[in-house]
Amino acid sequence: MAYAQTIMQGGLSAGTSLAIAGGIATGISAAGTTQGTATDLAALGGHMISTAAASSGVQIYPGSPGDDT
């Protein structure tokens, strides 16, 4: 998936570019030690995990066929 900055280089506004790219979530902390307790990631274009202790993790959203992760 393209980044908003790349889309903006084509002449689209920042808001439109974020809508196309799906946005980016920041400040995510990994948690949990099993799949059931891991931090769930939303269906966005990107994620920036700021904290990830040993044995902790995140899980991606289920998605649909053809989705990028």
C-alpha positions in Angstrom: 0.0 0.0 0.0 1.2 3.5 -0.8 2.2 6.0 1.9 0.2 9.2 2.1 3.4 11.2 1.4 3.9 9.3 -1.9 0.2 9.9 -2.9 0.6 13.6 -2.1 3.5 13.9 -4.6 0.8 13.1 -7.2 -1.0 16.3 -6.3 -3.6 15.1 -3.9 -4.3 16.8 -0.5 -3.0 15.4 2.8 -6.6 14.5 3.9 -7.3 12.7 0.6 -4.0 10.9 0.7 -4.6 9.7 4.3 -8.0 8.4 3.3 -6.6 6.5 0.4 -3.6 5.1 2.3 -5.8 4.2 5.3 -3.9 6.4 7.8 -1.2 5.4 10.3 -1.6 4.5 13.9 1.2 5.6 16.2 2.1 5.1 19.9 1.0 1.5 20.0 2.3 -0.7 22.8 2.6 -4.5 22.4 1.0 -6.4 25.2 0.0 -9.9 26.2 1.8 -13.2 26.0 -0.8 -15.1 24.0 -2.8 -14.5 20.8 -5.9 -13.8 22.9 -4.2 -11.1 25.0 -2.0 -9.5 22.3 -2.7 -5.9 21.3 -5.2 -5.8 18.4 -4.2 -3.7 15.4 -6.9 -1.8 13.5 -7.4 -2.1 9.8 -5.2 0.9 8.8 -2.6 1.5 6.2 0.3 1.4 8.8 1.2 0.9 12.4 4.1 2.3 14.4 4.7 0.2 17.5 6.6 2.3 20.1 6.9 -0.2 22.9 7.4 -4.0 22.7 8.7 -5.8 25.7 10.1 -9.3 25.5 7.4 -12.0 25.0 4.7 -9.4 24.1 3.1 -8.9 20.8 0.4 -7.6 18.5 -2.0 -9.3 16.1 -3.1 -8.0 12.8 -6.8 -7.6 11.9 -8.4 -10.6 10.1 -8.7 -8.7 6.8 -10.2 -9.9 3.5 -8.7 -11.7 0.5 -6.5 -9.3 -1.4 -5.8 -7.0 1.6 -2.2 -5.9 2.2 -0.6 -6.0 5.6 
